[in-house]
């Protein structure tokens, strides 16, 4: 072994141990933040999809009205508690 190699190896091992300890200390908070961001994104996506459904239903009703047909499409009602109960069970 060359002179000083053992010292360099020991210093690298100590630096690695410190880095690993820092990672273990920070990772729970970082994972929790990532989960919060994901939940917010999922809620936003759900709201957007709800708006899309409402727009599609309104478009179908307008098309049926222009064609002189009785519309069989009911727009979704996001404030209906019965609809939320179905979502919670899924």
N, C-alpha and C positions, 0 to 999 in steps of 0.2 A: 504494500500500500504506500502511496506517496505521502510525503509529509503534509500534514494538515487535512488529509482526506477524512479522517475520523471526525475532526472538528466540523467540517462542512456537512457531513452526514448527520451529525447530532443537531446542527443548526437547522438543517432542512426538516428533520423530524420534528423539532420543536415548533417550527413555523407551520408545518402541516397540522400538528395537534392544535395550535392556536386557531388556525383557520377553521378546522372542523368544529371546535368548541363554539366559535362565533356563528357558524352555520346552524348548529343545534340550538343556540340561544335565539336566533332570529327566525328560524323557519316556522314555528307555530304561528307567529303574528303574520308572516307573509302568506301562509296557507289560508289563514282566516280571512285576510284581506282579499285574496283571490276568490274565495268562496262567496264573500259579500258582493264582489263585482259580478260574479257569474249569476248570483241570484237576482241582482238588479237588472242584468241583461235579459234574463229569462222573463222577468216581470214586464219589461219594456216590450220584448218580442210578443208576449201574450196580449198586451194592450194593442199593439199594432195589428196583430192577426184579428183581434176582435173588431177593430175599425174596418179592416178589409172585408170581414164577413158582413158587417152592417152595410158597407158600400155595395157589395155584390148583391145583397138582398134588395136594397133600394133600386139598383139598376134592373134587377129582374122584375120587380114590381112595375117600374116605369115601362119596361119593354112590353110586359103583359098588358098594361093599360093602353099603350099605343096600338097593340095588336087586337084590342077589344076582347081580351081574355080575362077571366077571373084569375088573379094571381094566387098561386098556392104556396108562395114563399112568404114566411113571416120573418121580419128582421130580428136578429138576436137582441135580447134585452139584458145588457150586462148588469143592471141593477136588480134583476129578479133574484131573490134569495134562493129560489128553487134551482136556478142555474148554478149558483155558487156551490150548493150542496152537492151537485153532481161532480163538480170539479174537484172538490175536496176528497171525494171517495176514490178518485182515479189515482 
